[in-house]
Amino acid sequence: MTRYQGVPLLDLKAQYATIRAEIHDAINRVVESQHFILGPEVEALERSIALYSGCEHGIGVSSGTDAILASLMALDVGVGDEVITTPYTFLATVMSIARLGARAVLVDIDPLTYNIDASKVEGAITNRTKAIMPVHLYGQMADMQVLVQVAGNSAIPIIEDAAQAIGAEHFGRRAGSIGSLGCLSFFPSKNLGALGDAGMVLTNDAKVAERLRLIRNQGQKPKYYSVEVGGNFRLDAIQAAVLSAKLTHLDEWTTARQRNAGQYRKLFVEAGLRVSSGVLDADSEIALPAEMDRCRHVYNQFVIRVRERDALQNFLSDRRIGSEVYYPHPMHLQRTFVAWGYRKGAFPHSELAAEQSLAIPIYPELEPAMLETVVGAIRDFLRVK
Ligand SMILES: *Cc1c(COP(=O)(O)O)cnc(C)c1O
């Protein structure tokens, strides 16, 4: 077996090495055109991402965070409004709500999937609820069937935070295409990553799409005449050109992520570990991601649970194996949001996930021996410890 100098959590250089010429062609095309902001490269990417996601319109923006902020603005979310979302997410989801003076009404996760527990959302709706914002965490979609029904009953729009889930499916429909709005991130570590910050909003509503095009460009129409509050949320042409080149590889990369996930499942069992699905139970020592029925999981992250998570992370780090906790501090416990009055213990499933979860390497270019190295190290920790 090949010996590796450790295994990184993510190796962007390995991917770049396989598409170097395409990336350089894309960059050169934009540099030669000297057209750097919005324009034909951005429009081409908007069309191809919308098509890829099974949605009518794509609006290229400066980041996933700005996709969420612009989406909330397009729904007129403001002071006194409430948006229902999950405490177990990246800061950007909840921070965007706070930036507009609105309040995040948090609903605990389903511990099996780490996604918002759709069955508890109805009970959180009030007459101030302006939107429901599920997050498709780690690359698997929240239960959109239940959410669409609950939201539909009260005529509340859904904004999908699909930053980690481009190409994921729930009952055949893709992430970002089901809600009123869907938000993608092209942060370099996402499944489709730019050479910097970039994002996109998806929608099937032509009017909302037009409004988002205004909001992302200072709310001006025509130029220098303000029609509403907007910002500079524009996407750069260089990022769009690079993303168009990378999009042609996304399905191969997703297949490789899924293959790695399948390999992990096999290897952990072969290593003799007591494995459970989604959550730890009395008999298991490691829980592997639960794949829900009729879902296409795109594995932006492969997240395991163990009881002594921090000790495992240190052990892996000593063996130069990368891992990360997504996320160690749920939103209801963040200092910035104390005014909302949430307390420790309010969302026990999120709090337990924050203590037990650990993302291990899943990127497409991992070699079989690297997966064996990761599994071997985790086995050694759980056995020798
Ligand atoms: C990455 C991410 C964002 C923010 O995207 P950026 O492009 O980094 O601004 C928002 N929500 C989730 C769940 C994310 O993973």
The ligand as an ORCA input file, in Angstrom:
! r2SCAN-3c Opt
* xyz 0 1
  C     -20.907     28.597      1.991
  C     -22.243     28.817      2.578
  C     -22.891     30.060      2.538
  C     -22.219     31.320      2.085
  O     -21.637     31.291      0.847
  P     -20.420     32.285      0.510
  O     -20.273     32.113     -0.958
  O     -19.242     31.825      1.297
  O     -20.842     33.666      0.890
  C     -24.187     30.143      3.006
  N     -24.808     29.070      3.530
  C     -24.208     27.877      3.620
  C     -24.972     26.727      4.186
  C     -22.901     27.709      3.166
  O     -22.320     26.509      3.271
*
